[in-house]
Each structure stands twice: as C-alpha cells, then as structure tokens.
Amino acid sequence: MVMGISIRIIIDYVSKKKGVEGIKKFLDEVNSKGVLYMKDSEIKNKENYPGYYLLRTLNAAVKVLGEEQIKEMGEYFGSRMNVNFIGLLGRVPPREAVQKIVIEMRRYLPIFHTGYRTKTKNTYWLVVSQIPKHLSPFIDGVMGKLFEKHGGIRDVKKLLGTDRIEYTIKL
C-alpha cells in the first residue's frame, strides 16, 4: 500500500510546473486505463492506496512533464520526504542513517525494492531495484536529495543497471 502523501507530492509538482492545463492532461493520462481519481483533491495524505496508483501517477507525470524534468521531480519528492538524520547527541551513526534511508524509501515508494549491505564500518552498498527504465532519473533525484539532507556523506558511487540503481556510499 502507498501513502497518499506520495501521490500528493507528485500531483503538487505537476501542478506547480504545468498549471491547470497540465493537471487536466495529467488526470487524463492517469485515468486512461480506468478511473483512479477524477480530481487531485480526492487523494488524501493519510490514506493508503494500492501500489498501481503510484505507478500510474508517476507514468502520467513522465508523459506530461517530459523526460528532462523527471530528475527535478525526484529532487522535489526527496525534499518533501520527512526524513531526519539528527538524533539526541547530534547526527545519527552511519548504520542508522542508511537504515533510515531504506525505511523511508520503503514507506514513501514501496513499489520499488530498497535494501542495503554493510561493506565496512562507514561504507554501505545501497540498492533500489525493480525500477522501470524511464523512472531511473526520478529515483536518482530522490536518493540524491536524501544524501544531501544527510550532509555527512563523503563519497557516492552510482552504478546503473537495467532495472536497478546501486549506490556505494561512504559516510
């Protein structure tokens, strides 16, 4: 199940970039295979929706915005995610920070599989998989913004696969 806030963030971005006409095209694209929602106000932030709602919303946003604005939409999405890397004694330890990234990705974008492995004490392998090729820039934008929010990530190496993005991050 997908939180309504995830869908709302995408709708807000489309309306911010394309206005009223863009939202009309967007809703036509979302409802092209069957009616999901007629107005953007029907999506409530705290309700849960099936995963295909998010996927159809993302696909419609790609068609309305075009390929070049998808990474920017991912950055906007990442900036709106409620992720905090500050603990009681300052910044959280590296392992806990990576765990928070994975948990929040699973919470906000559950249609993509996210996981991590520890390489060393401060180096982690983070993977986001089951990504359609046209949505890779979106995920890259989201992850980039999360890394930026953390502020203590020294090095990021990215490897693009056919349906996955692998990150090696050094904290």
C-alpha positions as CSV (number, residue, x, y, z in Angstrom):
1,M,0.0,0.0,0.0
2,V,1.1,3.5,-0.9
3,M,0.6,6.5,1.4
4,G,-1.5,9.3,-0.2
5,I,1.2,11.8,0.6
6,S,3.5,10.2,-2.0
7,I,0.9,10.6,-4.7
8,R,0.1,14.2,-3.5
9,I,3.7,15.2,-3.8
10,I,3.8,14.2,-7.4
11,I,0.5,15.9,-8.1
12,D,1.7,19.1,-6.4
13,Y,4.9,19.1,-8.5
14,V,2.9,18.7,-11.8
15,S,0.5,21.5,-10.9
16,K,3.5,23.7,-9.9
17,K,5.3,23.1,-13.2
18,K,2.4,22.9,-15.7
19,G,-0.6,24.7,-14.1
20,V,-4.2,23.9,-14.7
21,E,-3.9,22.7,-18.2
22,G,-1.1,20.3,-17.1
23,I,-3.2,18.9,-14.3
24,K,-6.0,18.2,-16.8
25,K,-3.6,16.4,-19.1
26,F,-2.2,14.6,-16.1
27,L,-5.6,13.4,-14.9
28,D,-6.5,12.2,-18.4
29,E,-3.3,10.2,-18.5
30,V,-3.8,8.7,-15.0
31,N,-7.4,7.7,-15.9
32,S,-6.7,6.5,-19.5
33,K,-6.8,2.7,-18.5
34,G,-9.5,3.1,-15.9
35,V,-10.7,5.8,-13.5
36,L,-8.5,6.1,-10.4
37,Y,-9.4,9.6,-9.3
38,M,-11.2,12.4,-11.0
39,K,-9.8,15.3,-9.0
40,D,-6.5,15.7,-7.4
41,S,-8.3,16.6,-4.1
42,E,-9.6,13.1,-3.9
43,I,-6.2,11.8,-2.8
44,K,-5.9,12.2,1.0
45,N,-2.5,12.4,2.6
46,K,-3.0,9.9,5.4
47,E,-4.9,7.2,3.5
48,N,-3.4,4.2,1.9
49,Y,-3.8,3.3,-1.8
50,P,-2.8,0.3,-4.0
51,G,0.7,0.4,-5.5
52,Y,-0.6,0.8,-9.0
53,Y,-2.0,4.2,-8.1
54,L,1.6,5.5,-7.6
55,L,2.9,3.8,-10.7
56,R,0.2,5.2,-12.9
57,T,0.7,8.6,-11.3
58,L,4.4,8.5,-12.0
59,N,3.9,7.3,-15.6
60,A,1.4,10.1,-16.2
61,A,3.8,12.7,-14.7
62,V,6.5,11.5,-17.1
63,K,4.2,11.9,-20.1
64,V,3.0,15.4,-19.0
65,L,6.4,16.8,-17.8
66,G,8.7,15.2,-20.3
67,E,11.9,13.2,-19.7
68,E,14.1,16.3,-18.8
69,Q,12.1,17.3,-15.7
70,I,11.9,13.8,-14.1
71,K,15.1,14.1,-12.1
72,E,14.0,17.5,-10.9
73,M,10.7,15.9,-9.8
74,G,12.7,13.3,-7.9
75,E,14.6,16.0,-6.1
76,Y,11.4,17.8,-5.2
77,F,10.0,14.5,-3.9
78,G,13.1,13.8,-1.8
79,S,13.0,17.3,-0.3
80,R,9.4,16.8,0.7
81,M,10.1,13.4,2.4
82,N,10.0,13.6,6.2
83,V,13.5,12.2,6.9
84,N,15.5,13.4,9.9
85,F,19.1,12.4,10.5
86,I,19.5,14.2,13.8
87,G,19.5,12.1,17.0
88,L,19.8,13.1,20.7
89,L,23.5,13.6,20.5
90,G,23.8,15.1,17.0
91,R,23.9,13.3,13.7
92,V,22.9,9.6,13.8
93,P,25.6,6.9,13.3
94,P,26.3,5.8,9.7
95,R,24.4,2.4,10.0
96,E,21.3,4.1,11.5
97,A,21.4,6.8,8.8
98,V,21.4,4.1,6.0
99,Q,18.6,2.2,7.8
100,K,16.5,5.4,7.9
101,I,17.1,6.0,4.2
102,V,15.9,2.4,3.4
103,I,12.9,2.6,5.7
104,E,11.7,5.9,4.4
105,M,12.1,4.7,0.7
106,R,10.1,1.7,1.6
107,R,7.5,3.8,3.3
108,Y,7.2,6.5,0.6
109,L,7.9,4.5,-2.6
110,P,7.0,0.8,-1.7
111,I,6.7,-0.2,-5.4
112,F,10.5,-0.1,-5.6
113,H,12.6,-2.6,-3.7
114,T,15.2,-0.9,-1.5
115,G,17.9,-2.6,0.6
116,Y,21.4,-2.2,1.9
117,R,24.5,-4.2,3.0
118,T,27.4,-3.1,5.1
119,K,30.8,-3.1,3.4
120,T,32.9,-1.5,6.1
121,K,32.1,0.5,9.3
122,N,31.5,3.7,7.3
123,T,30.8,2.3,3.7
124,Y,27.5,0.9,2.7
125,W,26.0,-0.7,-0.5
126,L,22.5,0.6,-1.2
127,V,20.3,-0.7,-4.0
128,V,16.9,0.4,-5.4
129,S,15.6,-2.2,-7.8
130,Q,12.5,-3.0,-9.9
131,I,12.7,0.4,-11.5
132,P,11.2,0.9,-15.0
133,K,13.9,2.4,-17.2
134,H,12.1,5.7,-17.7
135,L,11.8,6.3,-13.9
136,S,15.5,5.9,-13.1
137,P,16.1,9.6,-13.2
138,F,13.3,10.1,-10.7
139,I,14.8,7.6,-8.2
140,D,18.3,9.1,-8.7
141,G,16.9,12.6,-7.9
142,V,15.2,11.2,-4.7
143,M,18.3,9.5,-3.5
144,G,20.5,12.5,-4.3
145,K,18.3,14.7,-2.2
146,L,18.3,12.3,0.7
147,F,22.1,12.1,0.6
148,E,22.2,15.9,0.5
149,K,19.8,16.1,3.5
150,H,22.1,13.9,5.5
151,G,25.0,16.2,4.9
152,G,27.7,13.8,6.1
153,I,28.1,11.6,3.1
154,R,31.7,12.0,1.7
155,D,31.5,9.9,-1.4
156,V,28.8,8.4,-3.6
157,K,29.4,5.9,-6.4
158,K,26.5,5.1,-8.6
159,L,26.1,2.0,-10.9
160,L,23.1,1.9,-13.2
161,G,21.6,-1.4,-14.1
162,T,18.7,-2.4,-16.4
163,D,16.1,-2.2,-13.6
164,R,18.2,-1.0,-10.6
165,I,20.5,1.6,-9.3
166,E,23.3,0.6,-6.9
167,Y,25.0,3.2,-4.7
168,T,28.1,2.8,-2.7
169,I,28.2,5.5,-0.1
170,K,30.9,6.4,2.3
171,L,29.9,8.3,5.5
